C-alpha cells in the first residue's frame, strides 16, 4: 500500500524566512535537489536488476516516488531562497552530465545482495545528512522538509535492509567481508561524478566541469552541518549493513573514522553553517 506520510501541500511554505538563509546552505540544497529528483532513473535501474521479484519491484517503485518528492520539495525551497533558480533547467543540465544505467539487467555490485547492501549505505548517508541539516538550520520550512526526508530515508534503509536479509538466504550466505567490500566501495563513491555534477549543474557554475573542485566545494559545505551524534548513528547503520555488530568494535572504529573525515572536510564552513 502506497501510504505517504507527507506531501508537498503539507509543507508550511508561507513560513519561509529569507533572513535565515545563507548562500552556502542554498548551494547544498540545490545539489541535494538534483540527486533526490533523479529517483525515477534509479527506480528503473532497480526494476531491471530485480525484474523477476514483483514484491521488491513494487517497493522500489514507491521508494522512487518518494525520492522524487524529496527533490521537488528541496527544489521548491531553493527557488524561494534564490528566485533565479530554475529547477527544471538545472535538472536537465544534471541529467545531461550524469547517467544512471537504467537498462541494466544485473546489479553493478555483482549480486542482488550486494546491490541492496549498497542501497543501505546510500540511505545511511542520506538519513544522517538530512538529520544533520534538520538539527543545524533554523529556517522553519527547510527544517520541516528535512525532518520529513530524514524520517523517509531511515525507513528506506529499513526497507533495503529487510530485502537484503531475504536475499542473503538466496545467495547462500554472502560473507560479511564481501558485504563490507561493497559497503566500503559505495562509501568511497561519494566522491564520484554524481554529487560533483549535481553541485556543478544545480549551482550553474561557470566554466568547465571539474569533479575534484566541485566535490571539494560541496563536501566542505555539506559536512559542516554534522555533529558527532549524526556520525555515531551512521556508523552503527553502516556496520549493520556490512554484516557487523552495530554495537561492536567495528561500528566504533567506523564511527571514529567517519567523524575524522567529516570533521576535517567540513572544518572550513562549520562555524559559518552553524549560524545558517
N, C-alpha and C positions, 0 to 999 in steps of 0.2 A: 504494500500500500504506500503510495507516494504522499506522505504527510510532511509538509514543510512546517518548520517551527516559526518561520518568519517570512515576510515578503517585502518587496520594495515599498509598498504602501504603509507598512507598519513602522518604517523609519520616520522619526520626527524631524523631517527636513527643515521646517521653519526655525528650529533651534540653532541652526548653523551660525557659528560665531567667527567671523573672519579675523577678529583680534587674537584668536588663539591658534593661529596657523603660521607656520614658518615655511620658507621656500624649500628647506631640506626635507621637511616632513612631506610636503606635496610631491617632491621628486620620488620619494619612496613609495607613496601611494599610487602614483601614476604607473610605476613599474609593476607593483602588485596587481593592479587592474588589468594590465596586459596578460599576465600569466594566468590569472584566475579565469578570465573570459575565454581563454583557449581550451576550456574544459571539454567542449564539443569534440575537438580533434582527439583528445586523449580518450574520450568515451568511444570513439570509432576505433581507435587502436586497440583498446581493451576488448571490444566486441569481436574483433578479428582474432585476437590471441585466445579468447575463451569462446570460440564460435560454437562449440558443442555443449556449453554449460548455460542453459537458459536461466537458471537461478542467479548465477553471478552476472550474466549479461543484463538482467533486469535491474539488479542492484547497481551495476556500473552506470547504467543509463540515468538512474535517479541521482547518483553521485555527480555525473557530468552536468546535469541541470542545475544542481546546487552550486557547483563551481562557477558556472556561467553567471548565476545570480550574484555571486560574490564580486565578480569582475564588473558587472553592470553597476552594482551599488558603489563600489570604490571609484569607478569612473565618474559616476554622477557627483560624488563628493568632490573629486578632483576638479570637476568643471565649476563647482561652487567656489572652490578655493582659487581657481585660475580660470576666469571666463574665456580666455583664449584657448583653453584646452579643448581639442576636438577628439573625443574618444574613438569615433569610428575611423577617422583618418589615421590616428596613432596606431590603432589595432591593425589596420591594413598594412602599415609600414612594418609592424612587428611580424605578422604572418608572412610577409614577403622575405623577411630576414631569417626566420626560423621555421623549420618544417618538422611536424610530428609524423612518424611513419604510419600513417593511418591505414595503409594497405597491408601491413604486416600480418602474416598468418601464424606466427610463432613469436614468443617473447624474445626481446633482445637481451634478456637476462639469462637465457639458456634453459629455463624451465618456468612453469607456471608458479611454482613455489617461490622461485627467485623473483618473478615479477611482482607477486603480492608482497614479498619482503621489501622490495624497492618502494612499492607504494606506501608501505608502513613508514619507511624512513622519510618520504616526502611529507606525509601527514604529520609526522613528528616535528619536522621543521616548520610547517605552516601553523600547527597548533601552538607551538611555543612562540612563533613570531607574532601572531595576532594577539596572543595573551600578553606579550611584552608591550605591544602597541596599546592595547586596551588599558594597561596599568600606567603607561607613561604619558599619554596625551590627556588634555583636559578640554579639548574641543568636543562638545556633547554629542554631535551627530556622528563623528568618527568613532568616538568611544562606544556608542551604541552599535555601530556597524561591526567594529572589531570584536565586541562581546559576542555578537551573533555568529560571526565567522569562526572565532576560536572554538566555540561550542560545536559547530558543524565539523570542524577539522578533527577534533578529538573523537567525535562519533565516527568520522570516516576512517580514522586509524583503527578503531574497534572493528569496523566493517571488514577492512582488508585483513586484519589480524585473524578474525574469525574464519574467513575463507582460506587464509594461508594454513591454518591448522587443519582444515579439511583436506587441502592438497598435500600436506605433509604425509598423511596416510597413503594417498595415492602415489606419491613419489617414493614411497618406501623409505622414509626416514632420511631426508636430506640433512646432512650433518650441520651442527652448529657452526663449524668452521666455514662451510660453504655459504651458509646464510650470512655469516659475518663478512665474508668477502663481498657478497652482493651489497650488504648494507654499507660497508665502508666505501665501495666503489660509487654507490649512489650519493653518499655524503660528499665525496670529492667532486662529483659532477655539479655541485652548487656553483662551481667556478666555470661552468661550460657556457655555451652561447645563449642558452635560454634567458637567464637573468640579465646577462650583459646586453643582449639585443633588445630585451624588454625595456631596460633602462634607457638605451640609446633612442629607441623608437618612441617610447612613452613621453620622453622629455624633449623630443625633437632636437637632439643635439646636432650642431653643425659639423661639417667635415666628415671625413671617412670614419666608418665604424672601426673601433679598436677594442677588442674583447677585454684585454687586461685593464685598460683605462676605465672602461665602463664598469667592469666588475669591482674594481677598487673604489670607484666613486659610489656605487650602490652599497657595498658592504660596509664602508666606513660610516655611512649614514644609518643603514638598517640595523647593524649590530650595536649601535649606540643606544638603542632602546632597551636592551636586555638587562635583566638583573639576575643574580645568581639563582634565585628560585625558579626562574623560567628554564635555565640551563639544566638545573638539577632534574626537573621533570622530564626534559628532553632526553637526558642521559638514561633515565630509567626506561623510557619508551624505546629508545634505540637498543638498549641491551635486551629487552624483552623480544623485540622483533628479530634480533640477531641470534636468539636462542640461548641467552644467558640469564642468570637470575637478576631481575631488575633491582633487587636489594643487595646484591652481592658485590664482590670486589671489582668485577668487570665494569659494572654500572658506575661505581665510584671513580675508577680510573677514567672512564669515558667522560664523566661529568667534569672532572678536573681538566682533561684535555680540551673539551669543548669550550669551557669557560675561558681558558687561556687564549684560545684562538679568537673567540668572540670579543673578549676584553681588549686584546691587542688591536684587532682590526677596527673596533668601534671607538677607540680611545679618543680620537680627534674630535668627534662630534658628540660624545656622550654628555659633556657639560652643556652644550647648546640644546640638544634634543630633550634633555631633562626638563627644559622650560617650554617645550613645544605645546 
